[in-house]
Amino acid sequence: MRGSRRYKHVIDTPDPGKWELAGYEESLPISEKSNPITRELDKADPNTLVQLLRDCDAEIFQEEDETIINYQRLYSESILKTVADIAKKVQQIIESPEDGLIVLSGCGTSGRLALLLANSFNRLMRGLHQSPCYSYIIAGGDRSIVTAQEAPEDNPAQGQEELQRVCEGKKKVVFIGISCSLSAPFIAGQLDYCMKNLDVFLPVLVGFNPVSMSRNDRIEGWDSTFRQVAEQMQNLHDAQRAFVLNPAVGPEGLCGSSRMKGGSATKILLETLFLVAHKASSKVEVTEKCLLEILRTYERAHKVTYSHSKKIAALLKQSATSLQKKGHLYILGWGTLGLVGIMDAVECVPSYNADWRDVRGFINGGYHTLENQEGELTPPGAEFAVSHEDFMKSILPTVSVMDTIVFLFTLDDEVEEVEKLVELVKEKTSNIHAVCHATAGQYLPNSTKKMIPSPIVITWPILFLEYEGAFIQTFQRELSSKWILDTVTSGAHVLKGKIYRNFIVDFTICNSKHFQRAVSVLQRLTGHPHARCTETLLQSIYGEQTLSEQIRNTETSQHIRAAMSRDKVLPVAIVSLLRNCSVAEARTRLESSESIRAAIESSLNVPGRKRVAESSEMAGRSR
Ligand SMILES: O=P(O)(O)OC[C@@]1(O)O[C@H](CO)[C@@H](O)[C@@H]1O
C-alpha cells in the first residue's frame, strides 16, 4: 500500500526531509542523524520550539517516498503486513493463555512503555474475563521505572537471565524486544536467546532504523554485535520464525533522544498490533482497513494535541523559567497519565544531565497504581517516593515561587481530589498549570477553572466502539500527554542552554551508546577526527591532559564508570577541542559562562577558528 494513493492524511505531514536523501549524514543511523527541521532549535522562542517539535512528531505519519530512499514507513504495505502477521501469533497466545505469554522488554523509556502496555492489555483481558497474559521486562528491574538506570542496557547476559526468569514454565512466548535505535545489548541478548529456543519463543524486534543501520560495534563480554543479531532475525522473518518491525519515523527533534519519537512510535505500533490481535480473537478479521482506522486515530491525536500549541508554549516557557532559576518542575498525574509524567521526568536525568530533583513525576496511589511487579520499592529512598502522598509529605513544604506544578488528569478522575491538591499548592506558588482530557460534552468545573488560570483542556470526540476499541481513547490521552510533556521538558532544557543547534551538548555518559554519541557530537561540532575526539573525551573524563597507557587500553565500561562521577564531561571536551586548549582551561571557561550553549557559541566565534567543522553533513565520516 502506498498511502498517498489510498490514504488521506488527517494532519499535514512535512515534505519529505533532507535526511532521507542519500549521503545525508551517511554513516549515522536515522535515530542518530540531526533532523533538518530542528537545525536552529536552540535559537527558537517557545512558540517556534513547539511548532518545530510538532513537525518532527508529524514525521511519524509520513509515507514512504519512492522518489528518494525507499525507507519503509508506518503506513508502508510491508509494515502493515508485518503488524498483521505478528498479531496472528499474539492472537494464538490470547486464545490459549494457560501456557503462553507475551513479553515486552526494553531499556529506559522503552522499558517503561513495556510496563504501560502490558498493564493496559492485561486490564483489557481482565475486563473480558480472560486470564491476563502480558508481562514486561525493564533493564535494571523495577527501580528503573522511577529512576534512571542506564548501565544495565549494556548487559546482554542480564537480559537473558531476566527473560528466562519471566518465562519459566511457559511453552509459547511471543517476545517483543524494543530498542528504538536498534542498539541495546540487553535486547540483543534476549533476542539471541529466543533464536536459540525457537520451539518456545517467537522473537520480535521493534525499532526505527533499517537493520543495515543497527549498531555494529563490539559488545563487551559477548561475541555478537546487535547488527549480527538483527540480521539473523531478518533471515527468519520470511519464514515467520521471527519478525523485525522497524518503520522509519525520521530523526529525533533533539539528536538521538529516542524517548521522544521512538517512544511515541513504539506506543502507536504496539497498541495497534495488540488491539487488532484482540479484535481477531473475537472473530473480527484483521484487514488493512482495520489497521489503518486505528493508526488514523493516533494521527488525529497529533492534530488535536498540537491545536493547543500556544498554551503548550506557555507551559514550556514557565517550566524553563523555573529550571533556569534553579526551581523545579513537578508533574502530578492521575492513573496511567501519572506513569507518563514519571517517564518524562526520569528521562531528564540522562538526557540533559539534570539533577533527579529538577523534574519529578508523581502518581496517585503510588506503586499500587503503577502496578509494577515488585510493588512498593525497597529500600525506600527519596528518589523512589512517587505517590501524591509522598509529594505532600516531602515536597510540598519545600515548594516555592520558583517551582512549576503541572496537574495531569482526565475528567473521569476525581476532580475534587485534584482541586484539593491545587488548593494546597496554591499557597506556595502561583505557577500552576493543568493538562486535562475531556470527552465531548464534559466540561471542566467552574471551581477548577477558577483555581487554574489557563488549563490545557483537550476535548476528545466520543468514540462509539466495541469493547477493545474503547481503549483507544485512553491510548490517545496517554500519547497526547506524552507529546506535550516531551515538548515541554525538551523545550525547557533548550531554553536552559543545554542544546547547541539540535545537539544535546550535556548528557550523562552512562552507557556505551552515550559514549559513542558523545564522540559523534564532538566530531560533528568540532570537525576533528574520531581519534582526536575520543582522546579529548577521555582527557575530560579523567581530568588529565596526558593519558596513561593504562587508561588508553581500558575497556569502554571503565571509562563510563569514570565519566559518571564527573560533571560536564562532554561540554568540557567540546570547548577544549574548539579552542584547542587544555581540559582544565575549558572547564574554567564553562564555569564562568552563563550557559553551556553560550560557552560553545563563544568558542566557535574565537577569531581565526575555521568554521568548516560546523557542517552537519560531515557527521561521523572520519571514523
Ligand atoms: O534501546 P532504545 O530503545 O533505543 O533506547 C534506550 C535508551 O537508552 O535510550 C533512550 C533515550 O535516548 C532511553 O529512554 C533509554 O534508556
The ligand as an ORCA input file, in Angstrom:
! r2SCAN-3c Opt
* xyz 0 1
  O      17.274      0.998     23.079
  P      16.469      2.254     22.831
  O      15.001      1.994     22.899
  O      16.875      2.960     21.603
  O      16.754      3.301     23.980
  C      17.244      3.080     25.182
  C      17.656      4.354     25.863
  O      18.998      4.344     26.258
  O      17.533      5.478     25.023
  C      16.504      6.318     25.413
  C      16.775      7.794     25.328
  O      17.530      8.171     24.236
  C      16.226      5.965     26.811
  O      14.899      6.045     27.061
  C      16.737      4.595     27.007
  O      17.343      4.434     28.210
*
